[in-house]
C-alpha cells in the first residue's frame, strides 16, 4: 500500500512539473512578442549611429572591433547583469517599474508625503513579501535621515516623477523611431528614392500597430511572438553567416582591450558618439517595467536563452561584415543581408534600486553604494556624451518630460495641500456627540454615503451640508477611497469598517483600500459589499470578537470580510424589479417595509423612468434580515434599520471643491495652486472616476484657501 501511494505521489509530482514547465514556456513565448520588440530592433541603427558625424572618417578594423566590444559589454552589463539578473528580483509582488520601486520604499520607510497611512495597512497580505519582516531589524542611518528631512522626501519624489515622465517620452518617441528605422531598409532593397514614401509606409504601420494594441495586451502578446521569433532566427543565422564568411577573427573583439583601442583611435569624437552604443540596450527597461504581465523566471529565460545570444551574434556578424566593407556603415544592417529619455530612466532605476538594496533587502550601505557606483558610473558616462547632442534633437524628450513633470508635481502638491486643509478643518468628535443621536437634524429613510479623502475624523463638508439643508439619511457612511503602496489589495481585505460615535447615531466609516494597479469596481457591487460588511461589523461587535483572528482591528475599525461567517448575516436576493414601499417576506426572513410616502414614491418612479438602464439594474439586489434569535435586541434593530435604509435607496455626497491660494502666497505657490485648480476643473470628475450614478449624486460646494 505504501509503495502504491508513493508511486501515485511521484506520478502526480511529474504531472505537476510538466504543467509548470509548459506554463513557463508559454509565458516566455508570449514575453518575446510583448517585451522585447524595441530591443531586438536595435541592430537596425546602432552601428550607423556610432559611426556618424566625425567618426565617418575613422573607419578601420580596430575601430569596428572596438565598437562591437563596446556594444557587447554594454549589453552584457546593463541588459544581462543589471536587469535580467538583479532588477527582476526587485519586483513588488510581481510588479516592476519605477512606481513599483517607489512603492517598495514607501512601505519600508516613511517616504510618502501624503499623511494618510494607517497601521492596519501594514497588515495587508501583500504589504510584505512572504517570509520577510523588517520589524526586528534596526533602521539604517540612511532611512532615519530621509524620514527626518522632508526635503529629501521631496527630492526623491521629484526624482521618481522624472523617471516616470521619461518613460512617457520613451513610449511616445520609440515606436516611431523603431518603425522608421525598419522601413529605411526598403530604400536599399526596394530601391526607393522618394523619402516621403518611407514616411507614408511608416505612418501606415504605426496606425496598424496602435489599432492592434486596442484589441488588448493578451492578443498582441499572442500575435507578435511568431514575428519576433522569425526575426530573431533570421538575424541569428545572418550573424553566423557573416562571421564565417567575412572575418572569423571578430571573436577577438570580445576582449575589453578593444574598447581602449577604440578610444585611442577616436578620442573625444568617440566619447561624443557613445550615445549610439547605448542604443543597443534600448528597450531593456521594458523587461522590468512590464514584469507584471509575466513572471521573473519566464522573462529571465526568454532573455538569457533567446534574446541575448541572438543579439550578440548579430552585432558580431555586422562587425565582421563592416571590417571588410567599411563604406557600408550607413546601411550596415541591410547591406549585410545575403532615442536621451531612456538613459535617464535607466539611471533613475539604478538610484532607486540602490535604495531598495539598503532599505528593503537590508543589505549594508556599502553594497548599495557599490551597486550605484558601478552601474551609475557607466550610465553617467553615456549620459555625458548625450549632453553634447542636446541642441541636435535630445532637447525634445527633455522638454516633453519637463512639461509632464510640472503637471504631475503640481497635482501632487495641490492634493497634499487640500488634504492638509481637510485635516486641519475636520469636525471634532466632541461637537458631533453633543448634537445627540438625531445630530440636530431630521433623519430621513435612506443610506447616505459621504465621500471624503480623510481616513479619520468627520469632514467639514458634512457640517457644511447640514448647515444649508438640516436633514440627512438615517444611516450615514463616511467613505474614504485611498491608494496604498501595494500593487493589488485582495478583495476580502479591501474594506475597513468602523463606527463613529455611539451606536444610536448610526454613523459608520468605510475605508476602501486600493492598490496602484487596482481598478475601482462597479458601484452596484460596492453598495452590496458595503451593506454586507457593515452588517458583519455590527454582529462581530456585538459578539465581542471583532478584535480576534476573525477581524484585524485598527482602533475601532476592522477588516470584517476575513470573518468565517461573512455573508451569512443577511439574506441577499435578486429580482427583476420591485415597488418601493411594498413589504417583502421570504421564508426564514423578517418583513421590512419602506416608510416612503406615496408622493415620494411617485416622484422617484418618474426619475427612474428617465434614468439609464444601469440604475434599474443597480437597484435589483434586495437584503432581508434572517429570522434568528439575537441576544441583544438592539443588534436586531440596528440591522433592520440598515436593511430598510438600503431598500429606501442610497445617495452619494461628494465635495465639489474650489481650491485657491491664500492672498499672501508667493508667486510660485499661486502659480502651482492655480494650475492645480485648472487641472481639477478640466480633468475627469471624482464622480466619474468612482463610477457614481448621476441620479444619486449630491455635490457639496467647498472653498479651499491653501
C-alpha positions in Angstrom: 0.0 0.0 0.0 2.8 2.4 0.9 4.7 1.7 -2.4 1.5 2.3 -4.4 0.9 5.6 -2.6 4.5 6.7 -3.2 4.2 5.8 -6.9 1.0 7.9 -7.1 2.6 10.8 -5.4 5.6 10.5 -7.7 3.3 10.4 -10.8 1.4 13.5 -9.6 4.6 15.3 -9.0 5.8 14.5 -12.5 2.5 15.8 -14.0 2.7 18.9 -11.9 6.3 19.6 -13.0 5.2 19.1 -16.7 2.4 21.6 -16.2 4.8 24.1 -14.6 7.3 23.8 -17.4 4.6 24.2 -20.1 3.3 27.3 -18.3 6.8 28.7 -18.1 7.5 28.1 -21.8 4.2 29.6 -22.8 4.8 32.8 -20.7 8.4 33.0 -22.1 6.9 32.6 -25.6 4.4 35.5 -25.0 7.1 37.7 -23.5 9.1 37.6 -26.7 6.4 39.5 -28.6 5.4 41.8 -25.8 8.6 42.9 -24.1 11.5 42.7 -26.5 10.3 44.4 -29.7 12.4 47.6 -29.3 15.5 45.7 -28.0 15.5 43.3 -31.0 15.2 46.1 -33.5 18.3 47.9 -32.1 20.7 46.3 -34.7 19.0 48.4 -37.3 20.6 51.6 -36.3 23.4 51.1 -33.7 26.4 51.0 -35.9 25.0 53.7 -38.1 24.6 55.9 -35.0 28.1 55.2 -33.7 29.9 56.0 -36.9 28.1 59.2 -37.6 29.4 62.8 -37.6 33.2 63.0 -37.5 33.6 59.2 -37.0 32.6 58.7 -40.6 36.3 59.3 -41.4 37.5 56.9 -38.7 36.6 53.5 -40.1 39.1 50.7 -39.9 39.1 47.2 -38.4 40.3 48.3 -35.0 37.5 51.0 -34.8 34.9 48.5 -35.9 36.1 45.8 -33.4 36.2 48.5 -30.7 32.6 49.5 -31.4 31.5 45.8 -31.2 33.4 45.4 -27.9 31.5 48.4 -26.5 28.2 47.0 -27.7 28.9 43.6 -26.2 30.0 44.8 -22.8 27.1 47.4 -22.6 24.6 44.7 -23.5 26.2 42.2 -21.0 26.5 44.7 -18.1 23.2 46.7 -18.5 20.8 44.2 -20.0 22.1 40.9 -18.7 23.7 41.6 -15.4 21.7 44.6 -14.1 18.2 43.9 -15.5 17.9 40.1 -16.2 19.8 39.0 -13.0 19.4 41.8 -10.4 16.5 44.0 -11.3 14.0 41.2 -11.9 14.5 40.3 -8.3 13.5 43.8 -7.1 9.8 43.2 -8.0 6.9 44.4 -5.9 4.7 41.3 -5.6 5.3 40.5 -9.2 5.2 44.2 -10.5 8.1 46.1 -11.9 9.0 49.6 -12.9 9.8 52.9 -11.2 6.4 53.1 -9.4 7.0 49.6 -8.0 10.4 50.6 -6.7 9.0 53.7 -5.1 6.1 51.7 -3.6 8.6 49.3 -2.1 10.5 52.2 -0.5 7.3 53.8 0.9 6.2 50.6 2.5 9.5 50.1 4.3 10.1 53.7 5.2 8.0 56.8 5.8 8.8 58.4 2.4 5.2 59.2 1.4 4.3 62.9 1.6 0.6 62.3 1.9 -0.2 61.6 5.6 -3.0 59.0 5.1 -1.0 56.0 6.3 -2.7 53.7 8.9 -1.3 50.9 11.0 -3.8 48.5 9.5 -2.4 49.0 6.0 0.7 47.1 7.2 -1.5 44.1 8.0 -2.4 43.5 4.3 -1.2 40.2 3.0 0.5 41.9 0.0 2.3 44.5 2.2 5.3 42.3 3.0 6.8 39.6 0.9 6.1 36.1 2.3 8.6 35.1 4.9 10.1 38.6 5.2 9.7 41.0 8.1 11.7 44.1 8.8 10.2 44.9 12.2 13.1 43.3 14.2 15.8 44.9 12.1 17.0 48.3 13.3 16.6 51.1 10.8 19.6 52.1 8.8 21.1 55.6 9.1 20.0 56.4 5.5 16.4 55.6 6.4 16.5 57.7 9.5 18.0 60.6 7.6 15.4 60.6 4.8 12.5 60.2 7.2 13.7 63.1 9.3 14.1 65.6 6.5 11.1 66.5 4.4 13.2 68.0 1.7 14.9 64.6 0.9 11.4 63.1 0.5 10.5 65.8 -1.9 13.7 65.3 -3.9 13.1 61.6 -4.0 9.5 62.2 -5.3 10.8 64.6 -8.0 13.4 62.0 -9.0 10.7 59.4 -9.3 8.4 61.7 -11.3 11.4 62.5 -13.6 11.8 58.8 -14.4 8.1 58.3 -14.9 7.9 61.3 -17.3 10.9 60.0 -19.3 9.1 56.7 -19.6 6.1 58.5 -21.2 8.6 60.2 -23.6 10.1 56.9 -24.5 6.6 55.5 -25.2 5.8 58.4 -27.3 9.0 58.5 -29.4 10.3 55.0 -29.6 7.6 53.4 -31.8 8.1 56.0 -34.5 11.9 55.7 -34.3 11.8 51.9 -34.5 9.3 51.6 -37.3 11.0 54.4 -39.3 14.4 52.6 -38.9 12.9 49.3 -40.1 11.3 50.9 -43.1 14.6 52.6 -44.0 15.8 49.2 -45.3 13.4 49.4 -48.2 15.4 52.3 -49.6 18.2 49.7 -50.2 16.4 46.5 -51.1 13.4 48.0 -52.9 15.4 50.9 -54.5 13.0 53.5 -53.1 14.4 57.0 -53.6 11.4 59.0 -52.5 11.7 59.8 -48.8 8.0 60.7 -48.5 7.2 57.1 -49.4 9.2 55.8 -46.5 7.4 58.2 -44.1 4.0 57.2 -45.6 4.7 53.5 -45.1 5.9 54.2 -41.5 2.7 56.1 -40.7 0.6 53.2 -42.0 2.5 50.7 -40.0 2.2 52.8 -36.8 -1.5 53.2 -37.2 -1.9 49.4 -37.7 0.2 48.7 -34.6 -1.8 51.0 -32.3 -5.1 49.6 -33.7 -3.9 46.1 -32.8 -2.9 47.3 -29.3 -6.5 48.4 -28.8 -7.5 44.8 -29.0 -5.8 44.1 -25.7 -2.3 43.1 -24.5 -3.2 39.4 -24.4 -4.0 39.3 -28.2 -0.9 41.4 -29.0 1.3 39.1 -27.0 -0.2 36.1 -28.8 0.2 37.6 -32.4 3.6 39.1 -32.2 5.8 36.3 -30.8 5.9 34.3 -34.1 7.1 37.5 -35.9 9.7 38.3 -33.3 10.9 34.6 -33.2 11.2 34.6 -37.0 13.1 37.9 -36.8 15.5 36.6 -34.1 16.2 33.4 -36.0 16.9 35.4 -39.2 19.4 37.8 -37.5 21.0 34.9 -35.6 21.7 33.0 -38.9 22.8 36.1 -40.7 25.2 36.8 -37.9 26.8 33.4 -38.1 27.0 33.6 -41.9 28.8 37.0 -41.7 31.2 35.9 -39.1 32.2 32.8 -41.1 32.3 34.5 -44.5 33.8 37.9 -43.8 36.0 37.8 -40.7 36.2 34.9 -38.2 38.7 36.9 -36.1 35.9 39.1 -34.9 35.6 37.0 -31.7 38.8 38.7 -30.5 36.8 41.9 -30.1 35.1 40.3 -27.0 38.2 41.5 -25.1 37.7 44.9 -23.4 41.2 45.7 -24.7 39.5 46.8 -28.0 37.5 49.4 -26.1 40.8 51.0 -25.2 41.9 50.9 -28.8 38.6 52.4 -29.9 39.0 55.5 -27.7 42.7 55.7 -28.6 41.7 55.9 -32.3 38.6 58.2 -31.9 39.5 60.4 -28.9 36.8 62.9 -28.0 34.7 62.1 -31.0 34.3 58.5 -29.8 33.1 59.8 -26.4 30.7 62.1 -28.2 29.2 59.2 -30.1 28.8 56.9 -27.1 25.0 57.5 -27.3 25.0 55.4 -30.4 26.4 52.5 -28.4 23.7 52.8 -25.7 21.1 52.3 -28.4 21.9 48.6 -28.2 20.1 48.3 -24.9 17.1 50.5 -25.8 14.0 48.6 -24.7 15.7 46.7 -21.9 13.7 48.7 -19.3 10.5 47.0 -20.6 11.9 43.7 -19.2 11.4 45.2 -15.7 8.6 47.7 -16.3 6.2 45.2 -17.9 7.1 42.4 -15.4 3.5 42.4 -14.1 2.2 40.7 -17.2 4.5 37.7 -16.7 6.8 36.3 -14.0 10.5 36.6 -13.3 11.5 33.1 -14.5 9.9 33.2 -18.0 11.2 36.7 -18.7 14.7 35.8 -17.5 14.7 32.6 -19.5 13.5 34.3 -22.7 16.2 36.9 -22.5 19.1 34.8 -21.4 18.3 31.8 -23.7 17.0 33.6 -26.8 17.3 37.4 -27.0 20.9 37.8 -25.7 22.7 35.2 -27.8 20.8 36.3 -31.0 21.7 39.9 -30.5 25.3 39.2 -29.7 25.8 37.1 -32.8 24.0 39.7 -35.0 26.2 42.6 -33.7 29.3 40.3 -34.1 28.2 39.5 -37.7 27.7 43.1 -38.6 31.2 43.9 -37.2 32.7 41.1 -39.3 31.0 42.4 -42.4 31.9 46.1 -41.7 35.6 45.2 -41.1 35.8 44.2 -44.8 33.2 46.6 -46.2 34.0 49.9 -44.5 31.9 52.0 -46.9 28.7 50.2 -45.9 28.4 51.6 -42.4 25.4 53.9 -43.2 23.5 50.8 -44.4 25.3 48.2 -42.3 22.4 46.1 -41.4 20.6 45.9 -44.7 23.8 45.5 -46.8 24.9 42.6 -44.7 21.8 40.5 -45.5 22.6 37.6 -48.3 16.2 57.8 -28.8 18.3 60.5 -24.1 15.0 59.7 -22.3 15.7 56.0 -22.0 19.1 56.6 -20.5 17.6 58.8 -17.8 15.1 56.2 -17.0 17.9 53.6 -16.6 19.8 56.0 -14.3 16.8 56.7 -12.1 16.1 52.9 -11.9 19.7 52.4 -10.7 19.4 55.0 -7.9 16.1 53.7 -6.7 17.3 50.1 -6.8 20.3 51.1 -4.6 17.9 52.4 -2.0 15.9 49.2 -2.3 19.0 47.2 -1.7 19.7 49.0 1.6 16.2 49.7 2.9 14.2 46.8 1.6 16.7 44.0 1.2 18.5 45.2 4.3 21.9 44.9 2.8 24.7 47.1 4.0 25.1 50.7 2.8 28.4 49.6 1.2 26.7 47.1 -1.1 24.1 49.6 -2.1 26.8 52.2 -2.9 28.8 49.7 -4.8 25.7 48.9 -7.0 25.0 52.6 -7.5 28.6 53.5 -8.3 29.3 50.6 -10.7 26.2 50.9 -12.8 25.7 54.6 -12.2 29.3 55.4 -13.4 28.7 53.6 -16.7 25.3 55.3 -17.2 26.7 58.8 -16.4 29.5 58.2 -18.9 26.8 57.6 -21.6 24.7 60.4 -20.3 27.6 62.9 -20.6 28.0 62.1 -24.3 24.3 62.7 -24.8 24.7 66.2 -23.3 26.8 67.2 -26.3 23.7 66.4 -28.6 21.0 68.3 -26.7 20.8 71.0 -29.4 20.7 68.4 -32.1 17.5 66.8 -31.0 18.0 65.5 -27.5 16.1 68.5 -26.2 12.8 67.1 -27.3 12.4 64.4 -24.6 13.8 66.9 -22.0 11.1 69.5 -22.9 8.3 66.9 -23.0 9.3 65.4 -19.7 9.6 68.8 -18.1 6.0 69.6 -19.0 4.8 66.3 -17.8 6.8 66.6 -14.5 5.4 70.1 -13.8 1.9 68.8 -14.2 2.5 65.7 -12.0 4.2 67.5 -9.2 1.7 70.3 -9.2 -1.1 67.7 -8.9 0.7 66.0 -6.0 1.4 69.4 -4.3 -2.2 70.6 -4.6 -3.6 67.3 -3.5 -1.4 67.3 -0.4 -2.3 70.9 0.5 -6.0 70.1 0.1 -5.7 67.0 2.3 -3.9 69.0 5.0 -6.6 71.7 4.8 -9.2 68.9 5.4 -7.2 67.6 8.3 -7.0 71.0 9.9 -10.7 71.8 9.4 -12.3 68.4 10.3 -15.1 68.4 12.8 -14.2 67.3 16.3 -16.0 64.2 17.7 -17.0 66.1 20.8 -19.1 68.5 18.8 -20.7 65.6 17.0 -21.6 63.8 20.2 -23.1 66.9 21.8 -25.7 67.0 19.0 -27.3 63.7 20.1 -28.5 60.7 18.0 -30.5 62.9 15.7 -27.5 65.2 15.1 -29.9 68.1 15.5 -31.5 67.4 12.1 -34.3 65.4 10.6 -33.2 61.8 9.8 -35.0 60.5 6.7 -35.1 56.9 5.3 -32.1 56.0 3.1 -28.4 55.3 3.0 -26.1 58.4 2.8 -22.6 57.8 1.5 -20.3 60.7 2.1 -17.1 60.6 0.1 -14.1 62.1 1.8 -10.3 61.8 1.4 -9.9 61.7 5.2 -9.2 58.4 6.8 -10.0 59.7 10.3 -12.5 62.3 11.6 -15.6 63.9 10.1 -15.0 66.1 7.1 -16.1 69.8 7.1 -18.2 69.2 4.0 -20.7 67.2 6.2 -21.4 70.0 8.6 -21.4 72.4 5.6 -24.2 70.4 4.0 -26.2 70.2 7.2 -25.9 74.0 7.7 -27.6 74.6 4.4 -30.0 71.7 4.5 -30.7 70.4 8.0 -31.9 66.9 7.0 -30.0 63.7 6.2 -30.3 60.0 5.9 -31.0 57.6 8.8 -27.8 55.6 8.1 -24.6 57.6 7.3 -21.4 56.1 6.0 -18.2 58.1 5.5 -16.4 56.5 2.6 -12.7 57.1 2.1 -11.2 55.7 -1.1 -7.4 55.7 -0.8 -4.4 54.1 -2.6 -2.0 52.1 -0.5 1.6 51.4 -1.7 0.9 47.8 -2.9 0.1 46.6 -6.5 -3.2 44.9 -5.6 -5.3 44.6 -2.5 -7.2 41.2 -2.1 -10.9 41.8 -2.2 -11.5 40.3 1.2 -9.1 42.8 2.7 -10.2 45.8 0.8 -12.8 47.2 3.2 -12.1 48.6 6.7 -15.3 49.1 8.6 -15.8 51.1 11.8 -18.2 53.2 13.8 -18.3 56.9 14.5 -19.8 57.9 17.9 -22.3 55.8 19.9 -24.3 53.1 18.3 -27.6 55.1 18.3 -26.0 57.7 16.0 -25.9 55.2 13.1 -22.7 56.7 11.8 -20.2 54.4 10.2 -16.9 54.7 8.4 -15.7 52.6 5.4 -12.1 52.9 4.1 -11.7 51.3 0.6 -8.1 50.4 0.1 -6.9 50.0 -3.5 -3.5 49.1 -4.8 -1.9 51.3 -7.5 -2.9 48.7 -10.2 -6.4 48.1 -8.9 -9.4 49.2 -11.0 -12.3 50.5 -9.0 -15.3 48.1 -9.1 -18.8 48.8 -10.3 -20.8 50.8 -7.9 -23.6 48.2 -7.6 -21.1 45.7 -6.2 -19.7 48.3 -3.8 -23.1 49.1 -2.4 -23.9 45.4 -1.7 -20.4 44.7 -0.3 -20.8 47.8 1.9 -24.1 46.7 3.4 -22.9 43.2 4.0 -19.7 44.5 5.6 -21.5 46.9 8.0 -23.9 44.1 9.0 -20.9 41.8 9.7 -19.2 44.5 11.7 -22.4 45.0 13.8 -22.6 41.3 14.6 -18.9 41.0 15.4 -19.0 44.0 17.6 -22.0 42.5 19.5 -20.3 39.2 19.8 -17.2 40.8 21.1 -14.9 39.1 18.6 -14.1 42.0 16.3 -10.7 42.0 17.8 -9.8 38.4 17.5 -8.4 36.5 14.5 -11.6 36.9 12.5 -11.1 40.6 12.1 -8.0 42.8 12.1 -8.7 45.9 14.1 -7.3 49.5 13.6 -8.7 51.2 16.7 -12.5 50.9 16.2 -12.1 49.6 12.6 -12.0 46.0 11.4 -11.4 44.0 8.2 -14.7 42.1 8.5 -14.6 40.1 5.2 -12.0 37.8 6.7 -14.6 36.5 9.2 -15.6 32.9 8.6 -19.3 34.0 9.0 -19.2 36.8 6.4 -22.1 36.7 4.0 -24.4 34.7 6.4 -25.7 37.6 8.4 -28.2 38.9 5.8 -30.1 37.2 3.0 -29.4 38.6 -0.4 -31.8 38.0 -3.3 -32.2 39.3 -6.8 -35.5 40.3 -8.5 -36.4 41.8 -11.9 -37.9 44.9 -10.1 -39.8 45.9 -7.1 -42.1 48.6 -5.9 -40.8 50.9 -3.2 -43.0 50.7 -0.1 -44.1 47.1 -0.5 -43.4 44.6 2.2 -41.2 41.6 1.5 -41.4 38.4 3.4 -39.4 35.3 2.4 -39.2 32.0 4.3 -36.8 32.4 7.2 -36.6 36.2 6.8 -38.2 39.1 8.7 -40.5 41.6 6.9 -39.1 45.0 6.2 -41.4 47.8 5.0 -40.4 51.0 3.4 -41.6 54.2 5.1 -41.6 56.4 2.0 -44.7 58.5 1.4 -46.8 57.9 -1.8 -45.7 61.3 -3.2 -42.0 60.4 -2.8 -42.6 57.0 -4.4 -44.3 58.6 -7.4 -41.5 61.2 -7.8 -38.9 58.5 -7.6 -40.7 56.4 -10.2 -40.6 59.5 -12.6 -36.8 59.9 -12.0 -36.2 56.2 -12.6 -38.0 56.3 -15.9 -35.6 59.0 -17.1 -32.5 57.3 -15.7 -30.2 55.0 -17.6 -30.8 51.3 -17.6 -27.9 50.7 -15.3 -29.8 52.4 -12.4 -32.6 49.9 -12.6 -30.0 47.1 -12.7 -28.3 48.6 -9.7 -31.4 48.6 -7.6 -32.4 44.9 -8.1 -30.4 43.4 -5.2 -32.5 43.1 -2.0 -31.5 42.3 1.6 -33.5 40.5 4.2 -32.9 40.1 7.9 -32.7 36.4 8.9 -35.3 35.2 11.4 -32.9 34.3 14.1 -32.8 34.9 17.8 -30.5 37.8 18.8 -29.0 38.1 22.3 -29.2 41.8 22.2 -32.4 43.3 20.6 -30.5 46.5 19.8 -28.5 44.5 17.2 -31.6 43.4 15.5 -33.0 46.9 15.5 -29.7 48.3 14.0 -29.7 45.6 11.3 -33.3 46.3 10.4 -32.5 50.0 10.0 -29.6 49.1 7.8 -31.7 46.9 5.5 -34.5 49.5 5.4 -32.0 52.2 4.5 -30.6 50.1 1.7 -34.1 49.4 0.3 -35.0 53.1 0.5 -32.1 53.9 -1.7 -28.6 55.3 -1.5 -27.4 58.8 -2.1 -23.8 59.8 -2.8 -22.5 63.0 -1.3 -19.2 64.3 -2.8 -17.4 67.6 -2.3 -17.3 70.0 -5.2 -14.1 71.8 -4.2 -12.7 75.1 -5.5 -9.1 75.5 -4.4 -7.5 78.9 -4.2 -4.1 80.2 -2.9 -4.1 82.5 0.1 -3.8 86.2 -0.6 -0.3 86.4 0.9 1.1 83.4 -1.0 4.2 83.7 -3.1 4.0 83.9 -6.9 5.3 80.4 -7.3 2.8 79.0 -4.9 0.0 80.9 -6.6 1.0 79.5 -9.9 1.1 76.0 -8.6 -2.3 76.2 -6.9 -4.0 78.0 -9.8 -2.6 75.3 -12.2 -3.9 72.6 -9.8 -7.3 74.2 -9.7 -7.3 74.4 -13.5 -6.4 70.7 -13.8 -9.2 69.7 -11.4 -11.8 71.7 -13.4 -10.7 70.2 -16.7 -9.9 66.6 -15.7 -12.3 63.7 -15.1 -14.5 64.5 -12.1 -14.3 62.3 -9.0 -17.9 61.1 -9.5 -16.9 59.6 -12.9 -13.8 58.1 -11.5 -15.7 56.5 -8.7 -18.5 55.3 -11.1 -21.2 57.1 -9.2 -24.7 57.3 -10.9 -25.6 60.9 -11.6 -29.2 60.4 -10.4 -28.0 59.5 -6.9 -25.3 62.2 -6.7 -25.3 65.2 -4.4 -22.4 67.7 -4.7 -21.5 70.0 -1.8 -19.6 73.2 -2.7 -16.4 73.8 -0.7 -13.8 76.6 -0.9 -10.2 75.8 0.0 -7.8 78.6 0.8 -4.4 76.9 1.0 
